């Protein structure tokens, strides 16, 4: 497939990195430094030019393109790019935008602007924050098979009750599959006698109830339903969307915003949220407002360093869990190491959502783990699949190593897979896959 990516920033670079092995990728950017960097890093053709220019698009081979992804940092530019593309060709177009109102406008008139699919980074990021907040201790959470199946990733600390246990010993939960262990730079496909070590990231797949029970066994942190206090720091677009989503779940968060005008605006737009006007980096304010009694603090300011500071202050006064925005992807691991419990990078969230559309058509949903080292896929089985009407233990012989069947959704029911389980036509199978074998798996199943 020929893919043109316009914008070689963090989003465009992440997309190029995930596609360059298997597709003919062309990247366009106006910045010569970015063009040089992406040429050096990936097996792509990088062109310096304006993606809104017909001449530049023709130079990139728009006539033969199957997919065009507009991923610059400017919403309006991305919209114009898609319109220009449709004027000279018929590839599938994806536009990245930040403003939720542009998404709502496009949803009301799909096909407008020449955009086939629109990804709103602010909304996607807020949804990610709320999913993670809803599961104690989780670093990544995704749902599959019409919400029947949940996938979650947990970091195992030395004090964890399952550190040092085998998978068989730790597997005390109904409808739960230990799908993978991310250990340093390796991916371990767990067997019954595999020992879970401190520092491992454990990926589990199963019913919501079982995943929640597993999470509760790892940490005393409350679930979102049990949380008494949620504080959002920062009335940014992402902070607003996060509060709105919490309200939609029946919760009453508090939101701290320094700017008086923005605070008034948010108070009018969020009837279920208490808006406080103050500087959340003031520890006296945090103590005075009993933020120390909060179960979750979400740092949603526009500055990475301030989000880290808020997270560290919150932890210092006794907050159970902190989730913070980290705009610079290279800082996520560092911030989580020094004290932020979970860092969420909006650009990575956006690039993962866009990359999902490059997978095989039978792939219903995709979650990428640990910077695309592994993926969890949802695939609808038909008679072209090696799983079709076969026992899982038999079908696995025709799949590469590095694959685990984690769950099956069948006619609104969750099936916990075992070796003897027979996969039926129309089943939604959720599998954990090492990225190195992803193409072999998607073509087979």
N, C-alpha and C positions, 0 to 999 in steps of 0.2 A: 504494500500500500504506500502511495506517495503522500506524505504529510508535510504541510507547510505550517510552521510555527512562527507567528509574528510577535516578537518580544523575547529577548534573550536574558531577561532578568531571572530571579530565582524560580518563578513559576515556569517560564519557558525552558530554562535549563533543566529543571527536574523532569519536565515532559520529554525533552530531547533525550535525557539519560535513560528514561524508561522505554524509549522507542527505537534508539539507534541500532540495536542489534538485529531487529527484525523488520524494520521498515526503511523506506527511502525518505529520509528526513531532510528538509530544508529549513533553515532558521534565518529570519530577517530581523535586523536591528539597526537603528541609526547610530549606535555607539560603537566606534571602531575597537575599543578595548574589549567590549563584550563579544563582538564578532571574533576577535582574535582568541579570546579565552575559550569560547565554545568550540572553535575549530580545533584547538589544541586538545581539549578534554574529551570530545566525542567524535564518533564516526558520522558526521553530518556535513552537509554543504551549508556554510554560513555566508550570508550576503549582507553587505552594508547598504542600507537603503530604507526608504519610507514605505511601510506596508500599506499605506492608503493610496500609493501610486500604482496605477495600472501598469506602467512600464516595469516597476520593480516586481510586481506580481508575475508578469509575463517572463521576466528574467528567472524567477524562481520556478517556473514551469507550471503555472496555474492551469493551463489547458489540460494537463495530465493528472492534476491533483485529485485525490479521493477525499481528503480531509484538510480543512484549514482551521487553525486554532489561533484566535486573536487574544493574546495574553499580555499586552502591554499594561502599564500601570494607570492608564487613562481610559476610563469607561467609554467616553465618546469616541475616542480613537478606535477602540475595538469594535464599536458598532459600525463606524464608517468602513473599517476594513472588511467586515462581513458583507456590507452592501456593495462595496467595490468588487469583491470576489464574485458575487452572484451576477454582477453585470457582465462578466467575461467568462464565466464557467458555471458548473453545477456541482461542485464538491459539497460535502456536508460541512457546515460551519458551526463552530463553537466560539462563543464570546464570553470572556471573563469580565465581570463587572463587580464593583463594590457596593453601589447604591441599590438598596432593596426596591426603591420605587421604580427603577428601570426594569427590574425583574418582574414586578407586578404588571407593569405596562406591557411587557412582552408576553406574559402569560395570558393576558386578556386578548391578545391579537397575535397568536403564534404564527410565525412565518413573516412577521413584520421585521423590518430592518435587514432582511436577508439572513437572519439568524435562525439556525435549526435547533440549537440548544444553547441555553444561557446558564452560566454558573455564577452565583452571587457569593463572593468570598466572605462577606460579612455574615450572611445568614448561615452559610455552611460552617463557619467557625463557631458561631453561637450554638448551633445544633450539636457540634462536636463537644463543646464545653458542657452542655446540659447532659449529654449521654455519659460523659466521663464522671460528672458530678453525681449521677444517679447510681454509680456502682463503686462502693468503697474500695480504695486502693488501686483501682484500674488505671492503666496508662493509655489504653486504647479500647474502644468499645464500638461494635457495629452489629446491626441486626440483619437477618436474612430470612428468606422463605416467608414473607408476609408477617414478620415479627415473631414467628414461631421459634426461631433459632437466634441465639445471641453468641457472639464471639467476644472474648475479652483477653487482654494481656495484663499480667501482673508481674511485678518485680519481686523476687523472693529474697528477703533479708535474712541475715544470720539468725535472728530471733524468731523467724517464721516457724510455725508448728510443722510444716512439711519439709523444711530444710533438712536434708540428710535421709529423708524417706525415699523408698522406691515409689514408682508410679502406682504400682498395685496397692501399696500401703496408703498412698494419698488419695486414691480413687474411692472415696467414701460417699459419693453423691450420685443419685439416680439421674439418668439422662444427661451425663456429662462425659465428654471425651477429652483426654489430654492430647492435644493435636501436635504440639511442637514445643521444644525448648530452645530459646535463643541464648547461646552461651558464648560470651566474648564475640569472636567473629565467626563462630560455627553455628550451624543449625542441627540440633539433635532430634531425630525422629524417635519419640519415646516408645519403649517397650515396657512390659510389666516389671522387669528388673532394673530399669534405668533409674539411677539415683538422682534426685533433684538436689541441686547444690545452691548454696547461698550465692546470690549474684545472677542466677538464671532469670530469664524472663519466660514465664510459662504462658502459653496460649491454650485456652480451653474453649470448647464449642459445645453448646447444649441448650437445654431449655432455660428460659429466663430465671425460673425458680432455682434450678440447680446451679447456674452461674452465680446467682446472688448468694446462695447458701455457701458456695465455695469462697466467694469474696468475704463473707462474714466470718468464715473460719480463719482467714488470714489476718484480719484486722478488726479492732473494736470500733472503728469509725462507723457512724450511723449511715443508713441508706438515705436516699433523697427524701423518701416518704417520712422518715423519722427525724429529718433535720429540723431543728427548732429555729435556727437562724442561718440565713444565707446573706452575705454581704458582697455586693458588686462594687468595686472601686473603679470609677471612670465612666462618665456618661458618653463615651464614644458610640459610634454606630453599633459596634459589636457589643458594648456594654448594654446598650438599649435593647438590642435583639435578644441578648441573653436574659435580661429581666423579663421581657415579654414572653419568652418561652417558659420561664419558671412560673409566671402568672398563669399561663395556659395549662400548666400541670397542677394548678390549685395551690401554689405556694405564694408566700408574701415576702419577697426579698426586700432588703434595704439596699439603696444605691447611693454612693457618695460621689458628689460632683462639685468641683471647686468653683466653676464659673456660675455666677448668679442667674444669668439669663438662660443658660443651658439647663440649669437645675429646675427653673420654673417650667421650661418647655417639657422636660421629662416628667415632672410631676403631673402635668396635664395629660400626657400621653400614656402614663402608666398608673392607672387608678388603683391597682393592687400592690404597688410598690411604694415604700416610704423613701422619699428622696431627701437626703441630708446634704446641705451645702457646707463643705469644709474641705480641707486638704488632708487626704488620708495618709500622707507621710508624716503627719503630726501624731506622735505616739500618745500625747496627752489626750487628743481627741479620740483616738481609738479606745483608750481605757475609759474615758468619760462616757462614751456611747456603748460600752460593754461589748465591743467587738470581740473581746477575748472569749466571750460565751458563744461565739458563732461556731457552727459546725464546718462551714465552708466559706472561704473568702476567694472571690474571683478578681484578679487584678487585670483590668481591661483598659489601662491607660494607653496613650499613643507612644510611650517611651519605654523601651525594654528595660533600661536600668531602673526606672521608677517602679515598673511592675515587679522587678526582683526585690527592690527595697520594700515595697508594700508586703510582699510575700514573707520576707525575712522578719519584718516587724510583727506581722500577724502570727507567725510561728513563735516569736519571742514572747508574746503576751498570752500564748496558750491556745491558739486556733488549731483545730484538729487537722484541717486539710486546706491546701492552697492550690489554686489553678491559675496560671498566668499566661497572658499573651506574650509571645516572643516573636517579633517580626523578623529578626535575623535568625535563619535556620541553624547557623553554626553555633548559636548560643544555647540551644535547647538543652543539650546534654550538660553543659557547664552549669546552667541555672538549676537544673534538677539535682546536680551534684552538691551545690553549695546551699540548697535549702528550699527551693520551690518544688512542691510535690509533683506537679505535672505542668510542663510547658506545652502550649499549643501554638503552632506556627501556622498562621492563616495561609501563607503561600503554599506550604506543603499540603494543607487540607484541600486547597483549590486544585493543585496539580494532580492530586490523587483522584479527585472527582472527574477531572477532565480525562485523565489517562484511562479511566474505566471504559470510555467510549471507543477505545482502540482495540478492545478485546474481541474475541469471537462473538458472533451474534447470540449464541446460545448462553453466553455468560450473563446471568441476570444481575449480579452484583459483585463488587470486588472491594476488598479491604487490603491495603498494603501495610506491611509491618516492617519496623526497623529499617527505615530508608530503603524500602523496596527489596529487602533481602528475602522476604517470603510474602505470600499472598494467601488470602482466604477467598475462594470463589464460590459462587452459587451458580449451578448449572442445571438446566432443565433437561432431563434425559429423554431421548427418543431412540428410534431403532438404529440410528447411526452411531450410537455410543457403545464403547466397550463394556459399559456397565449394564446395558439393556438386558433385562430378564436373566441376569446372572447373579450368582452368589458373590458377595464382595471379595471373599478370599480367593475365588477363582479369577475374578476380573483384575485383581491387583497384580497378577503375574504379567499382564499385558500393559502395565503402567510403569513408568520409571520409579526408581527409588526417590524418596523425598516427597511422597504423597500420603496423606492420611484422610480418610473419609470421616468427617466429624459429626454429621447429622443428616437426616433425610426428612424433608417435608412432604407429606403425602395426603392430599385431599383435606387439608386443614389440620392434620395430625402430625405430631413429631415422632419420628422413628429413630431410636438410638441404634446406630449401626453395630452389628456384630459380624463375625466372619461368615455366619450362615445366612445373614440377611440377603434376600433377593431384591434387587433394585427393579422397580416397575416403570413402565412407560408413563411419562408425565411427572415422575418424582423430581423434586428439587433437592439436589444433592449439594451439601456444603463441604468443601474439601480444603485442607491446608496443603499448600504447595510451595516448595522451594522455587524461588524465581528462576534459578538456572534451568529448571525443566518445565517452565510454564507453557512453552509453545507445544511441547510434546503432549502435555496433559490436555490443553484446550482442543487440540486437533483430535485427540482420542476420545474424549468424553463429550 
